[in-house]
């Protein structure tokens, strides 16, 4: 089923609905800084060594954030429609990132350039709130992921992910889900089979 394309105004409204109420003028301002971006399946959105200068809101698609460690690829974050993706350390320190972002599906996104967002946030309280809430959400998601991996059994990790990110579980390739949950694909297969039998 083809999803109708959203306008920049639709996205501004969606962000306001999700993160902060806004006046007409604030919606106009938010809309004016949104930059539409399209990525092909398999395209690298941000490569290691680049500087992350914007926050990406996914209109529709699937993005994966990952890094390489001792020759192994580690999936740090998976996000679908309505999700936010950024390399937070690179964004704030304006330094080269070690994280990479890749489109796992053809993806339509809207970028919030950090410099423009900060400029308009100075004069718009609700845009300031939106900015803060996006950052809070990103930090909470990182913490949830870290806690999942640290404290939960393989079965509970998968169950929690199904509850927290059902669309990711439905759409992301299993090898990336296993990698994100820090388990082998074989363990993930066993765990999935166990949940189906419950």
Phi and psi restraints in degrees (value plus and minus 20) as a CYANA .aco file:
   2 UNK   PHI    -100.0   -60.0
   2 UNK   PSI     105.1   145.1
   3 UNK   PHI    -104.9   -64.9
   3 UNK   PSI     109.7   149.7
   4 UNK   PHI     -82.5   -42.5
   4 UNK   PSI     121.6   161.6
   5 UNK   PHI     -89.9   -49.9
   5 UNK   PSI     120.9   160.9
   6 UNK   PHI    -113.1   -73.1
   6 UNK   PSI     129.8   169.8
   7 UNK   PHI    -106.1   -66.1
   7 UNK   PSI     147.1   187.1
   8 UNK   PHI     -80.6   -40.6
   8 UNK   PSI     -54.9   -14.9
   9 UNK   PHI     -84.2   -44.2
   9 UNK   PSI     -63.1   -23.1
  10 UNK   PHI     -76.8   -36.8
  10 UNK   PSI     -62.9   -22.9
  11 UNK   PHI     -88.2   -48.2
  11 UNK   PSI     -61.6   -21.6
  12 UNK   PHI     -78.9   -38.9
  12 UNK   PSI     -63.4   -23.4
  13 UNK   PHI     -83.6   -43.6
  13 UNK   PSI     -63.3   -23.3
  14 UNK   PHI     -81.0   -41.0
  14 UNK   PSI     -64.2   -24.2
  15 UNK   PHI     -84.4   -44.4
  15 UNK   PSI     -61.8   -21.8
  16 UNK   PHI     -84.1   -44.1
  16 UNK   PSI     -62.4   -22.4
  17 UNK   PHI     -82.4   -42.4
  17 UNK   PSI     -58.8   -18.8
  18 UNK   PHI     -98.9   -58.9
  18 UNK   PSI     -56.3   -16.3
  19 UNK   PHI    -137.4   -97.4
  19 UNK   PSI     -46.8    -6.8
  20 UNK   PHI    -190.8  -150.8
  20 UNK   PSI     119.2   159.2
  21 UNK   PHI     -92.8   -52.8
  21 UNK   PSI     128.6   168.6
  22 UNK   PHI    -159.9  -119.9
  22 UNK   PSI     130.4   170.4
  23 UNK   PHI     -97.2   -57.2
  23 UNK   PSI     149.9   189.9
  24 UNK   PHI     -76.9   -36.9
  24 UNK   PSI     -64.5   -24.5
  25 UNK   PHI     -82.7   -42.7
  25 UNK   PSI     -61.3   -21.3
  26 UNK   PHI     -86.7   -46.7
  26 UNK   PSI     -58.1   -18.1
  27 UNK   PHI     -82.1   -42.1
  27 UNK   PSI     -62.3   -22.3
  28 UNK   PHI     -78.7   -38.7
  28 UNK   PSI     -64.5   -24.5
  29 UNK   PHI     -84.4   -44.4
  29 UNK   PSI     -65.9   -25.9
  30 UNK   PHI     -81.7   -41.7
  30 UNK   PSI     -64.5   -24.5
  31 UNK   PHI     -79.2   -39.2
  31 UNK   PSI     -58.0   -18.0
  32 UNK   PHI     -86.7   -46.7
  32 UNK   PSI     -41.7    -1.7
  33 UNK   PHI    -120.0   -80.0
  33 UNK   PSI     -29.1    10.9
  34 UNK   PHI     -91.8   -51.8
  34 UNK   PSI     113.6   153.6
  35 UNK   PHI    -138.0   -98.0
  35 UNK   PSI      96.0   136.0
  36 UNK   PHI     -87.6   -47.6
  36 UNK   PSI     119.3   159.3
  37 UNK   PHI    -156.0  -116.0
  37 UNK   PSI     119.0   159.0
  38 UNK   PHI    -143.9  -103.9
  38 UNK   PSI     118.1   158.1
  39 UNK   PHI    -149.2  -109.2
  39 UNK   PSI     117.8   157.8
  40 UNK   PHI     -99.9   -59.9
  40 UNK   PSI     136.9   176.9
  41 UNK   PHI     -77.3   -37.3
  41 UNK   PSI     110.2   150.2
  42 UNK   PHI      68.0   108.0
  42 UNK   PSI     -26.0    14.0
  43 UNK   PHI     -94.9   -54.9
  43 UNK   PSI     121.0   161.0
  44 UNK   PHI    -104.8   -64.8
  44 UNK   PSI      99.3   139.3
  45 UNK   PHI    -101.3   -61.3
  45 UNK   PSI     -60.1   -20.1
  46 UNK   PHI    -164.3  -124.3
  46 UNK   PSI     107.6   147.6
  47 UNK   PHI    -121.3   -81.3
  47 UNK   PSI     136.2   176.2
  48 UNK   PHI     -76.1   -36.1
  48 UNK   PSI     117.1   157.1
  49 UNK   PHI      75.0   115.0
  49 UNK   PSI     -34.2     5.8
  50 UNK   PHI    -106.0   -66.0
  50 UNK   PSI     146.2   186.2
  51 UNK   PHI    -124.6   -84.6
  51 UNK   PSI     108.4   148.4
  52 UNK   PHI     -98.7   -58.7
  52 UNK   PSI     100.6   140.6
  53 UNK   PHI    -140.5  -100.5
  53 UNK   PSI     -14.0    26.0
  54 UNK   PHI    -169.9  -129.9
  54 UNK   PSI     139.6   179.6
  55 UNK   PHI    -119.9   -79.9
  55 UNK   PSI     111.5   151.5
  56 UNK   PHI    -123.3   -83.3
  56 UNK   PSI     107.8   147.8
  57 UNK   PHI    -124.5   -84.5
  57 UNK   PSI     106.5   146.5
  58 UNK   PHI    -107.9   -67.9
  58 UNK   PSI      95.9   135.9
  59 UNK   PHI     -95.1   -55.1
  59 UNK   PSI     -77.0   -37.0
  60 UNK   PHI    -169.3  -129.3
  60 UNK   PSI     121.2   161.2
  61 UNK   PHI     121.3   161.3
  61 UNK   PSI    -190.1  -150.1
  62 UNK   PHI    -165.8  -125.8
  62 UNK   PSI     100.2   140.2
  63 UNK   PHI    -136.9   -96.9
  63 UNK   PSI     128.3   168.3
  64 UNK   PHI    -145.3  -105.3
  64 UNK   PSI     114.5   154.5
  65 UNK   PHI    -127.8   -87.8
  65 UNK   PSI     111.1   151.1
  66 UNK   PHI    -169.8  -129.8
  66 UNK   PSI     147.2   187.2
  67 UNK   PHI    -163.9  -123.9
  67 UNK   PSI     146.8   186.8
  68 UNK   PHI    -129.8   -89.8
  68 UNK   PSI     111.4   151.4
  69 UNK   PHI    -158.1  -118.1
  69 UNK   PSI      98.9   138.9
  70 UNK   PHI      30.5    70.5
  70 UNK   PSI      24.1    64.1
  71 UNK   PHI      57.4    97.4
  71 UNK   PSI     -16.0    24.0
  72 UNK   PHI    -130.3   -90.3
  72 UNK   PSI     121.0   161.0
  73 UNK   PHI    -112.5   -72.5
  73 UNK   PSI     111.0   151.0
  74 UNK   PHI    -139.8   -99.8
  74 UNK   PSI     103.1   143.1
  75 UNK   PHI    -103.4   -63.4
  75 UNK   PSI     101.1   141.1
  76 UNK   PHI    -115.8   -75.8
  76 UNK   PSI     -52.9   -12.9
  77 UNK   PHI    -177.9  -137.9
  77 UNK   PSI     122.7   162.7
  78 UNK   PHI    -148.5  -108.5
  78 UNK   PSI     114.0   154.0
  79 UNK   PHI    -162.2  -122.2
  79 UNK   PSI     121.4   161.4
  80 UNK   PHI    -139.1   -99.1
  80 UNK   PSI    -189.7  -149.7
  81 UNK   PHI     -58.9   -18.9
  81 UNK   PSI     108.3   148.3
  82 UNK   PHI      65.9   105.9
  82 UNK   PSI     -21.8    18.2
  83 UNK   PHI    -110.3   -70.3
  83 UNK   PSI     143.1   183.1
  84 UNK   PHI    -137.3   -97.3
  84 UNK   PSI     118.5   158.5
  85 UNK   PHI    -154.0  -114.0
  85 UNK   PSI     114.5   154.5
  86 UNK   PHI    -181.3  -141.3
  86 UNK   PSI     140.7   180.7
  87 UNK   PHI    -123.7   -83.7
  87 UNK   PSI      75.3   115.3
  88 UNK   PHI     -81.9   -41.9
  88 UNK   PSI     -59.9   -19.9
  89 UNK   PHI     -87.0   -47.0
  89 UNK   PSI     -65.5   -25.5
  90 UNK   PHI     -83.2   -43.2
  90 UNK   PSI     -59.0   -19.0
  91 UNK   PHI     -80.9   -40.9
  91 UNK   PSI     -65.1   -25.1
  92 UNK   PHI    -107.7   -67.7
  92 UNK   PSI     -52.2   -12.2
  93 UNK   PHI    -109.0   -69.0
  93 UNK   PSI     -30.8     9.2
  94 UNK   PHI      34.2    74.2
  94 UNK   PSI      23.9    63.9
  95 UNK   PHI    -137.8   -97.8
  95 UNK   PSI     142.5   182.5
  96 UNK   PHI     -80.4   -40.4
  96 UNK   PSI     120.2   160.2
  97 UNK   PHI    -112.2   -72.2
  97 UNK   PSI     130.5   170.5
  98 UNK   PHI    -118.6   -78.6
  98 UNK   PSI     -32.8     7.2
  99 UNK   PHI    -105.3   -65.3
  99 UNK   PSI     133.4   173.4
 100 UNK   PHI    -146.8  -106.8
 100 UNK   PSI     134.5   174.5
 101 UNK   PHI    -145.0  -105.0
 101 UNK   PSI     112.0   152.0
 102 UNK   PHI    -151.6  -111.6
 102 UNK   PSI     122.9   162.9
 103 UNK   PHI    -105.2   -65.2
 103 UNK   PSI      99.1   139.1
 104 UNK   PHI    -108.6   -68.6
 104 UNK   PSI     -33.7     6.3
 105 UNK   PHI    -155.6  -115.6
 105 UNK   PSI     142.4   182.4
 106 UNK   PHI     -77.8   -37.8
 106 UNK   PSI     105.5   145.5
 107 UNK   PHI    -149.1  -109.1
 107 UNK   PSI     119.5   159.5
 108 UNK   PHI    -132.9   -92.9
 108 UNK   PSI      99.9   139.9
 109 UNK   PHI    -148.7  -108.7
 109 UNK   PSI     147.8   187.8
 110 UNK   PHI    -149.2  -109.2
 110 UNK   PSI     106.8   146.8
 111 UNK   PHI    -112.4   -72.4
 111 UNK   PSI     120.4   160.4
 112 UNK   PHI    -130.3   -90.3
 112 UNK   PSI      77.0   117.0
 113 UNK   PHI     -82.3   -42.3
 113 UNK   PSI     109.4   149.4
 114 UNK   PHI     -78.0   -38.0
 114 UNK   PSI     -64.4   -24.4
 115 UNK   PHI     -82.3   -42.3
 115 UNK   PSI     -65.2   -25.2
 116 UNK   PHI     -86.9   -46.9
 116 UNK   PSI     -60.1   -20.1
 117 UNK   PHI     -81.6   -41.6
 117 UNK   PSI     -63.4   -23.4
 118 UNK   PHI     -88.1   -48.1
 118 UNK   PSI     -57.3   -17.3
 119 UNK   PHI     -81.0   -41.0
 119 UNK   PSI     -69.7   -29.7
 120 UNK   PHI     -93.1   -53.1
 120 UNK   PSI     -48.5    -8.5
 121 UNK   PHI     -85.0   -45.0
 121 UNK   PSI     -47.2    -7.2
 122 UNK   PHI     -80.2   -40.2
 122 UNK   PSI     -52.6   -12.6
 123 UNK   PHI    -129.9   -89.9
 123 UNK   PSI     -20.9    19.1
 124 UNK   PHI    -152.9  -112.9
 124 UNK   PSI      85.6   125.6
 125 UNK   PHI     -78.2   -38.2
 125 UNK   PSI     -62.2   -22.2
 126 UNK   PHI     -89.7   -49.7
 126 UNK   PSI     -49.7    -9.7
 127 UNK   PHI     -92.2   -52.2
 127 UNK   PSI     -54.2   -14.2
 128 UNK   PHI     -80.4   -40.4
 128 UNK   PSI     -64.8   -24.8
 129 UNK   PHI     -83.3   -43.3
 129 UNK   PSI     -64.1   -24.1
 130 UNK   PHI     -77.1   -37.1
 130 UNK   PSI     -67.4   -27.4
 131 UNK   PHI     -78.5   -38.5
 131 UNK   PSI     -67.8   -27.8
 132 UNK   PHI     -83.1   -43.1
 132 UNK   PSI     -62.9   -22.9
 133 UNK   PHI     -88.1   -48.1
 133 UNK   PSI     -54.4   -14.4
 134 UNK   PHI     -82.7   -42.7
 134 UNK   PSI     -64.1   -24.1
 135 UNK   PHI     -86.3   -46.3
 135 UNK   PSI     -61.6   -21.6
 136 UNK   PHI     -79.2   -39.2
 136 UNK   PSI     -67.2   -27.2
 137 UNK   PHI     -79.2   -39.2
 137 UNK   PSI     -62.1   -22.1
 138 UNK   PHI     -83.7   -43.7
 138 UNK   PSI     -63.4   -23.4
 139 UNK   PHI     -87.1   -47.1
 139 UNK   PSI     -59.9   -19.9
 140 UNK   PHI     -84.3   -44.3
 140 UNK   PSI     -63.7   -23.7
 141 UNK   PHI     -79.5   -39.5
 141 UNK   PSI     -61.1   -21.1
 142 UNK   PHI     -82.2   -42.2
 142 UNK   PSI     -62.3   -22.3
 143 UNK   PHI     -85.9   -45.9
 143 UNK   PSI     -62.8   -22.8
 144 UNK   PHI     -79.7   -39.7
 144 UNK   PSI     -64.4   -24.4
 145 UNK   PHI     -83.2   -43.2
 145 UNK   PSI     -66.0   -26.0
 146 UNK   PHI     -80.4   -40.4
 146 UNK   PSI     -62.5   -22.5
 147 UNK   PHI     -88.0   -48.0
 147 UNK   PSI     -59.0   -19.0
 148 UNK   PHI     -74.7   -34.7
 148 UNK   PSI     -70.5   -30.5
 149 UNK   PHI     -89.0   -49.0
 149 UNK   PSI     -57.0   -17.0
 150 UNK   PHI     -94.8   -54.8
 150 UNK   PSI     -63.7   -23.7
 151 UNK   PHI    -130.6   -90.6
 151 UNK   PSI     -40.1    -0.1
 152 UNK   PHI    -117.1   -77.1
 152 UNK   PSI     130.7   170.7
 153 UNK   PHI     -91.4   -51.4
 153 UNK   PSI     145.5   185.5
 154 UNK   PHI     -75.9   -35.9
 154 UNK   PSI     -63.2   -23.2
 155 UNK   PHI     -83.3   -43.3
 155 UNK   PSI     -66.0   -26.0
 156 UNK   PHI     -88.5   -48.5
 156 UNK   PSI     -53.6   -13.6
 157 UNK   PHI     -78.0   -38.0
 157 UNK   PSI     -67.7   -27.7
 158 UNK   PHI     -86.9   -46.9
 158 UNK   PSI     -62.5   -22.5
 159 UNK   PHI     -81.0   -41.0
 159 UNK   PSI     -64.2   -24.2
 160 UNK   PHI     -83.3   -43.3
 160 UNK   PSI     -60.8   -20.8
 161 UNK   PHI     -83.2   -43.2
 161 UNK   PSI     -60.8   -20.8
 162 UNK   PHI     -79.3   -39.3
 162 UNK   PSI     -56.8   -16.8
 163 UNK   PHI     -96.2   -56.2
 163 UNK   PSI     -64.6   -24.6
 164 UNK   PHI     -96.1   -56.1
 164 UNK   PSI     -60.0   -20.0
 165 UNK   PHI    -155.6  -115.6
 165 UNK   PSI      44.4    84.4
 166 UNK   PHI     -77.9   -37.9
 166 UNK   PSI     -57.4   -17.4
 167 UNK   PHI     -87.5   -47.5
 167 UNK   PSI     -55.2   -15.2
 168 UNK   PHI     -84.0   -44.0
 168 UNK   PSI     -64.4   -24.4
 169 UNK   PHI     -82.6   -42.6
 169 UNK   PSI     -57.9   -17.9
 170 UNK   PHI     -91.9   -51.9
 170 UNK   PSI     -53.7   -13.7
 171 UNK   PHI    -129.1   -89.1
 171 UNK   PSI     -46.8    -6.8
 172 UNK   PHI     -96.7   -56.7
 172 UNK   PSI     121.4   161.4
 173 UNK   PHI     -77.3   -37.3
 173 UNK   PSI     122.1   162.1
 174 UNK   PHI     -78.2   -38.2
 174 UNK   PSI     -55.3   -15.3
 175 UNK   PHI     -83.8   -43.8
 175 UNK   PSI     -52.4   -12.4
 176 UNK   PHI     -96.0   -56.0
 176 UNK   PSI     -55.4   -15.4
 177 UNK   PHI     -84.5   -44.5
 177 UNK   PSI     -64.6   -24.6
 178 UNK   PHI     -79.9   -39.9
 178 UNK   PSI     -64.5   -24.5
 179 UNK   PHI     -83.0   -43.0
 179 UNK   PSI     -63.0   -23.0
 180 UNK   PHI     -82.1   -42.1
 180 UNK   PSI     -58.5   -18.5
 181 UNK   PHI    -106.5   -66.5
 181 UNK   PSI     -17.1    22.9
 182 UNK   PHI      34.3    74.3
 182 UNK   PSI      34.8    74.8
 183 UNK   PHI    -161.7  -121.7
 183 UNK   PSI     144.0   184.0
 184 UNK   PHI     -96.6   -56.6
 184 UNK   PSI     136.3   176.3
 185 UNK   PHI     -77.8   -37.8
 185 UNK   PSI     -52.6   -12.6
 186 UNK   PHI     -85.0   -45.0
 186 UNK   PSI     -63.6   -23.6
 187 UNK   PHI     -82.8   -42.8
 187 UNK   PSI     -63.0   -23.0
 188 UNK   PHI     -80.7   -40.7
 188 UNK   PSI     -61.7   -21.7
 189 UNK   PHI     -79.9   -39.9
 189 UNK   PSI     -63.4   -23.4
 190 UNK   PHI     -83.3   -43.3
 190 UNK   PSI     -65.4   -25.4
 191 UNK   PHI     -83.7   -43.7
 191 UNK   PSI     -62.9   -22.9
 192 UNK   PHI     -83.7   -43.7
 192 UNK   PSI     -62.6   -22.6
 193 UNK   PHI     -81.5   -41.5
 193 UNK   PSI     -61.0   -21.0
 194 UNK   PHI     -83.7   -43.7
 194 UNK   PSI     -59.1   -19.1
 195 UNK   PHI     -90.4   -50.4
 195 UNK   PSI     -52.6   -12.6
 196 UNK   PHI     -89.5   -49.5
 196 UNK   PSI     -49.6    -9.6
 197 UNK   PHI    -104.5   -64.5
 197 UNK   PSI     -28.3    11.7
